[in-house]
């Protein structure tokens, strides 16, 4: 079943979400993306870390609309390899609307003046460096596309392709894909790999809070290792809502 764009646009946004769930619950990621752009024209942005598997979804986006806004959060603590990979991959795919989001200098001066907050309070560090910049940037776009997958961690095992977060809609086209699907797609399309993957990093965040992953561990086991923290907060908090810090 394909979504009728003309009919969809006459429906309430929440009704469109239900229609998408019914029609595209088992669809290919490409079909999910196409339907999302059809149902919500000019209301969609993609959020990408330009991390270990980001090339897959970015390639699918590039095939549909190279001018779609692609938002990347530069927390000012990323690996230099990630910044270089972003430039390489964006050029390779011909992405024309990559927007780099950075923390507000005033927020950093007030909350993390010596760049050590990640050692004392990683939740607040992620809040000021990631959550606030993304929250501000996403205001023009009520629909966002995410590259999260169910296999990445036990906390994502029940991830839906279309999920509501208050008044917002988040779309996870690759939710049901596994590691083999991703590798196969990257091989077929000869996509550049993030240079840290070869060094054992399977989920790549900020440099101080990311370590290589051992065989048999969740892909995200190297994030905030040794703590109970499992998400940075840009997706959801412990209560299921987006985390907030004082702005």
N, C-alpha and C positions, 0 to 999 in steps of 0.2 A: 504494500500500500504506500502510495506517495502522497505527501501533503499538498493540497490545493492551496497555493499561496493566496489567491484572491479570496477564497472562502475563509482561510485562516485569519487574514487581516481584518475581517469583519467581526471576528470573535473577540471576547475579552482575553487579555493576556494570560490569565490563569486557565482559561478554557483551552488556549493554545498549548499550554504545558501538558494538560491531560491528553490532548490529541496526539502530541508528540510521543508521550509515554506509551500510548496504546499502539501507535503506528510504527515506532522505531525502537522498541525495547530490545529487539534482537537484530537490529540492522547493522550494516557495516559502519565503521567510523565515518567514512566518506559520506554515506547517506545521511547520517546524523548531522554532520556539519552542514551539508547542503540544505537540509530541512530547517535547521536552526536559522541560517542566514535568510532563508525564504520567509519564515514565520515572523522574524524580528529584524526587518531591514533597518540599517543604520543604528541599531541598538546593541550591537555585539562587539566585544573586544576579546582578544585572547590574552591570557596571562601565561607567560612562559619563563622558566628559570634558565633556559638554554643549558640544561643539565644533561645527564647521562643519556636520556631517551628522548629529549625534546625534539630532535630532528624529525621524528616520525610524524608527529602532529603538525609541526611547522611545515613539512612538505605537503601534507594534505591541505592545509590552509593556503599555501602558495599556489596550489593547483586550482583553487576556487577563486581566491581574491587576494592578490599580492598587496593590495592597499588596505586590507583589514588592519585595524590597530592591534599591534602586538606589544604588550606591556611587559617589560623586564625590570625587576627590582634590583637595583645595585645598592646593597646595604652599606657600602664602603668597607665591607669586610670579606668580599668575595675573593676566590682564588684568581690570580692573574690569568690562569689558563681558561677560566670561565669567560672572562671579559674578551679574551682573544677569540675564543670559540664563538661567542656571540657575533663578533664582526665577520668571522670566516663563514659561519653558517648563513647569516642573513644575506651576505653577498652571493653565496652559492645558490640560494633559493630565490634570489631576486626580490626579497621582502622590501617593500618601499615605505613602510610606516611603523618601524620599530621605535618605541618610545622608552627611554631609560628613566626609571623613577628612582629618585634619591631621597634620603631623609632630609627633613628640614634642618638646616644648620642651627637654627635657634632651639629646636627640640633637642638636638644632640648636646648643645652647650648647656642646656638646663638639666637633662636627664643622664647623659653619659659623657661628661666633659673630658674624661681621661681614657675613654675607649676600653674600660675594664668591666662595664656593666654585665657583659656576657658571663663573666666569672661568678658574679654575685646573684644575678637575677636574670636568667636567660629569657624568661617570658616577657619581661618589660623591655629587654634589649630587642627582641624580635618585634615587640609592639611599636617601638619608636623607629626602628630601622626598616621594617617591612610592612606591618599592618597599617600604620598611619599613611605612609606614602601611597599604598595601593588603594586604601579607602578613599582618599582624596581623588586619585586619578580615575577611579571607576565611576564616579558620580554621573558622567554623561552616558554611561553604558549600563543599563539594568541587566544585561545578559553577558555572562563571561564564560569563556571556554577554558577548561583546565585539562592538564595531561595526566591526572591521577589515575591509578589502576588498582584493582582489588588485590592483586598478588603482592603489591609492594610491602604491605604490613598487615598484621592482624586487625589493626584499627580501621583498615579500609576494606575489609572483607565484604561488607554489605553495601559498598558504594553503588549508588544509582547513576544511570546515564544522565537523567534529568533530575536535578534536586533543587528544591526551593530553600532559600535562606532569607526569611522574612519577605520583603518585597522584591528580592532579587532572584534570578534564575542562574544556576551554575550547570554547565553542560560538560560531561566527562565522556567524550566519544570513545576513549580507549579503555573504559572501565573494565570490560570483560576480556581484554587482551592479556596474554601472558608474555613472559620474557622471550620465548621462542618466536612468537608472532612479531615482536618488535625487532629482534635480530634479523629475521627473515626479510622483513620490510626494508630495513636499512641496507641489507646486502643487495636486494633486488634493485633498489634505487641508488645504490652506491653513495650513500649519505656519509658525510664526514663524521667521525666519532669524536666525542669529547676526549681530550688527551689524558684526563685523569682516570678514565675507565680502565685503561691498560694497567694502571697502578692499583687496582682493587677498589676503586670508589664506584659504587653502584647507585648512590644517591648523593648529590653534590649540593651542599649549601654553603654557608659561610666558612671560611678557613679555620677559625678557632674552634668551631663546633662540629667539624666533620672529620671522620676517620675512615680508613678502608674497611671493607666488610669481609668477614671470614666466610668460608664455605659453609653452607647450611643456615646462615643467618638471613633474616629478612633484609630486603634491599635497603631499608631505612635504619638498620641497626647501627650504622656508623654515625647517625645524627644524634647529637647530644648524648653520646655514649656515657654510661655511668650515672645517668639521671633518669627521672620518670617522664621527662618531656618527650613527646613523640611528634608534635606538630608545631610549626612556627606561629600559627594563629591566623594566617591569611585565609585559611579555609574554614576552620571552625575552632571554637574553644571547647573546654571541658563540658560545657552545658549544651553543646551543639550549635552555639551561635558564634559569629565572628568575634574575635577578641577585640577589645578596645583599650586604649590607654588614653590618658588625659592629653588633650591637644592644646 
